[in-house]
Amino acid sequence: MELIVKAVIAQRLENREHLAASSVPMTHNVPVLWRQARLPELEEADQRRLHAFGVIMTWAGRYAAPTPGGENKPELSYPLEPTQKLGRRQLFRNVIISWDDFERIYQVAQAVYGQLQPDI
């Protein structure tokens, strides 16, 4: 997910579109990348999934010792979604990502990327 979103940013930069960044950001924060790529806004549940993708990517890249120049305060807490109420208390569970969820969100970014490609 991170790579297709970064590809959209790179293509927008290649097309000389004005973006907040002058190069593809070196971050795993997928929701921030999604906004920087100016991709369509997603429903709340899919926004939580983007957050989960970013947390997974951030944790996957962790090393035993800190590295200089890393991300400023990356989001490391896995997102929760409300499930049901127990009396007046709301219960939550970890966001679940199925392959269908991944594919659907990926296709949103892929479609924009395809539209940005110059005609050859």
Secondary structure, 3 states (H helix, E strand, C coil): CHHHHHHHHHHHHHCCCCCCCCCCCCCCCHHHHHHHCCCCCCCHHHHHHHHHHHHHHHHHCCCCCCCCCCCCCCCCCCCEEEEEEECCEEEEEECCCCHHHHHHHHHHHHHHHHHHCCCC
